[in-house]
Amino acid sequence: MTDEELMIINCVMYDPTLVLHDGQTLGDWAKSFDPNMVDDYLANGQTPPGLIDKDMWENIVSTILNDANLKNVVIKNVEERPVDPVKQTHGNDATFLYTDPDKGKTTAVIAYSGTSTSSEWADDGDGGHIDVTDTPQQKDANDYFVRQTTGHGDAVGADQVITTGHSKGGNFAQYVAIVNPKSPKPATPQHAQTRGTSAPS
């Protein structure tokens, strides 16, 4: 998958209803997603998820529907992170599977959305202390990665595993790459994405 395709997946991670599309393709998701949901957030005085406006969502949907790879990516095992009790927002962790029809090789993309709750902001702050090497939420992100790449996880058997994320999700993706000896290696840190070909044994 290209960096551009990974960036689109990072945007999709901000859909608060992503869990409802578990098992569907990104093409199916794009056909059912309503960019007008941004209006509901604005009407209620809330910030749209990921600060993505309606035009950007329309662009994301159009890009997926016109990209032969993206529209066939399967959304798997979406896990919603704990909901913010005040803002009623949450982040997502998800696995995306793509099998190249020409090469028959499967790529698993393990993605993390960015900061969505007050507790995630606090975790960001905790990670800034010099004596903190691993925050609780980084450990949770790694637990998700391990569940997806071992046992009956959705990424088991993939020819390539890529971790990716935006903002705090990028921190999670980098953390996972560091703490797993056989995990993906950083490729484009400015976008906080990592690439690799193996998973923990």
C-alpha positions as CSV (number, residue, x, y, z in Angstrom):
1,M,0.0,0.0,0.0
2,T,1.2,3.5,-0.7
3,D,1.7,6.2,1.9
4,E,-1.3,8.1,0.3
5,E,-3.5,5.0,0.8
6,L,-2.4,4.7,4.4
7,M,-3.2,8.4,5.0
8,I,-6.7,7.8,3.7
9,I,-7.0,4.8,6.2
10,N,-5.8,7.2,9.0
11,C,-8.7,9.5,8.1
12,V,-11.3,6.8,8.1
13,M,-10.2,5.9,11.6
14,Y,-11.9,9.1,12.8
15,D,-15.4,7.8,11.8
16,P,-17.1,7.4,15.1
17,T,-19.3,4.7,13.6
18,L,-16.5,2.6,12.1
19,V,-17.2,-0.3,14.4
20,L,-20.5,-0.8,12.6
21,H,-18.6,-1.6,9.4
22,D,-16.5,-4.4,10.8
23,G,-16.2,-7.1,8.1
24,Q,-17.1,-4.7,5.3
25,T,-14.8,-3.3,2.6
26,L,-13.7,0.3,2.6
27,G,-15.7,0.6,-0.6
28,D,-18.9,-0.5,1.3
29,W,-18.0,1.9,4.0
30,A,-17.6,4.8,1.5
31,K,-20.9,4.1,-0.2
32,S,-22.7,4.3,3.2
33,F,-20.8,7.1,4.9
34,D,-22.6,10.4,5.0
35,P,-20.2,13.4,5.1
36,N,-23.2,15.5,6.3
37,M,-22.6,14.1,9.8
38,V,-20.2,17.0,10.2
39,D,-23.2,19.4,10.1
40,D,-24.7,17.6,13.2
41,Y,-21.5,18.1,15.1
42,L,-21.3,21.8,14.2
43,A,-25.0,22.3,15.0
44,N,-24.4,20.9,18.5
45,G,-21.3,23.1,19.0
46,Q,-18.9,20.2,18.8
47,T,-15.7,19.7,16.8
48,P,-16.0,17.1,14.0
49,P,-13.9,14.0,14.6
50,G,-10.3,14.5,13.6
51,L,-11.2,18.1,12.6
52,I,-12.2,16.7,9.2
53,D,-14.7,19.0,7.4
54,K,-17.4,17.9,5.0
55,D,-15.3,18.7,1.9
56,M,-12.5,16.6,3.2
57,W,-14.8,13.6,4.0
58,E,-16.3,13.9,0.5
59,N,-12.7,13.8,-0.9
60,I,-11.9,10.7,1.2
61,V,-15.0,8.9,0.1
62,S,-14.3,9.7,-3.6
63,T,-10.7,8.7,-3.3
64,I,-11.7,5.3,-1.8
65,L,-14.3,4.6,-4.5
66,N,-11.8,5.5,-7.3
67,D,-8.9,3.5,-5.9
68,A,-8.8,-0.1,-6.9
69,N,-6.8,-1.1,-3.8
70,L,-8.6,0.9,-1.2
71,K,-12.1,0.0,-2.1
72,N,-11.3,-3.7,-1.7
73,V,-9.6,-3.3,1.7
74,V,-11.5,-5.2,4.4
75,I,-12.2,-3.6,7.8
76,K,-11.6,-6.0,10.7
77,N,-11.7,-6.0,14.4
78,V,-12.6,-2.4,15.1
79,E,-12.1,-1.7,18.8
80,E,-13.4,1.5,20.3
81,R,-11.2,3.0,23.0
82,P,-13.0,4.2,26.2
83,V,-15.5,7.0,25.7
84,D,-14.8,10.5,27.1
85,P,-17.6,11.0,29.7
86,V,-17.9,14.7,28.9
87,K,-17.2,15.0,25.2
88,Q,-18.8,11.6,24.4
89,T,-16.0,10.9,21.9
90,H,-13.7,7.9,21.5
91,G,-10.7,6.7,19.5
92,N,-10.5,3.6,17.4
93,D,-8.0,0.8,16.8
94,A,-8.6,-1.3,13.7
95,T,-7.1,-3.8,11.3
96,F,-7.4,-3.5,7.6
97,L,-6.7,-6.4,5.2
98,Y,-5.8,-6.1,1.5
99,T,-4.9,-9.0,-0.8
100,D,-3.2,-8.0,-4.0
101,P,-5.1,-9.8,-6.8
102,D,-2.1,-10.0,-9.0
103,K,0.5,-11.2,-6.5
104,G,-1.8,-13.0,-4.1
105,K,0.0,-11.3,-1.1
106,T,-1.9,-10.0,1.9
107,T,-1.1,-6.8,3.7
108,A,-2.4,-6.2,7.2
109,V,-2.6,-2.6,8.2
110,I,-3.0,-2.0,12.0
111,A,-4.2,1.5,12.5
112,Y,-4.8,3.8,15.5
113,S,-6.7,7.1,15.5
114,G,-5.4,10.2,17.2
115,T,-6.2,11.8,20.5
116,S,-10.0,11.9,21.0
117,T,-10.5,12.1,24.8
118,S,-9.4,13.9,27.9
119,S,-7.7,10.8,29.3
120,E,-5.7,10.5,26.0
121,W,-4.5,14.1,26.4
122,A,-3.4,13.2,29.9
123,D,-1.6,10.1,28.6
124,D,0.1,12.4,26.1
125,G,1.3,14.6,29.0
126,D,2.4,11.6,31.1
127,G,4.5,10.4,28.1
128,G,6.4,13.7,28.2
129,H,8.0,13.0,31.6
130,I,11.6,11.9,31.4
131,D,11.1,9.0,33.8
132,V,8.2,7.5,31.8
133,T,9.1,5.0,29.1
134,D,5.7,3.4,28.4
135,T,2.3,5.0,29.1
136,P,-0.8,2.9,29.9
137,Q,-2.3,3.7,26.5
138,Q,0.8,2.8,24.6
139,K,0.7,-0.5,26.3
140,D,-3.0,-0.9,25.3
141,A,-2.1,-0.1,21.7
142,N,0.6,-2.8,21.8
143,D,-1.8,-5.3,23.3
144,Y,-4.1,-4.7,20.4
145,F,-1.2,-5.2,18.0
146,V,-0.2,-8.5,19.7
147,R,-3.8,-9.8,19.7
148,Q,-4.0,-9.1,15.9
149,T,-0.7,-10.7,15.0
150,T,-0.8,-13.8,17.2
151,G,-3.2,-16.7,17.8
152,H,-6.4,-16.2,15.9
153,G,-5.7,-12.5,15.2
154,D,-6.8,-11.0,11.8
155,A,-3.2,-10.2,10.8
156,V,-1.9,-13.7,11.4
157,G,-0.6,-15.1,8.1
158,A,-0.3,-11.7,6.4
159,D,2.7,-11.3,4.1
160,Q,3.3,-7.8,5.4
161,V,2.1,-6.0,8.5
162,I,2.0,-2.2,8.5
163,T,1.2,-0.1,11.6
164,T,0.0,3.4,11.0
165,G,-1.7,6.3,12.8
166,H,-2.3,10.0,12.9
167,S,-1.2,12.2,15.9
168,K,-1.4,10.0,19.0
169,G,-2.2,7.1,16.8
170,G,1.2,7.7,15.1
171,N,2.8,7.6,18.5
172,F,1.1,4.2,19.1
173,A,2.3,2.9,15.7
174,Q,5.9,4.0,16.4
175,Y,5.7,2.6,20.0
176,V,4.5,-0.8,18.6
177,A,7.4,-0.8,16.1
178,I,9.9,-0.2,18.9
179,V,8.7,-2.7,21.5
180,N,8.2,-5.6,19.1
181,P,11.5,-7.0,17.9
182,K,10.0,-8.4,14.7
183,S,7.6,-5.5,14.2
184,P,7.5,-3.0,11.3
185,K,10.3,-0.6,11.0
186,P,9.7,3.2,10.6
187,A,9.3,4.3,7.0
188,T,7.8,7.8,7.0
189,P,8.0,9.2,10.5
190,Q,6.7,12.6,9.5
191,H,3.3,10.9,9.0
192,A,3.9,8.5,11.9
193,Q,3.5,5.4,9.8
194,T,5.6,2.3,10.0
195,R,6.1,-0.5,7.6
196,G,7.4,-4.0,8.0
197,T,7.0,-7.6,7.0
198,S,6.8,-9.6,10.2
199,A,5.0,-9.9,13.5
200,P,5.8,-11.2,17.0
201,S,6.3,-14.9,17.2
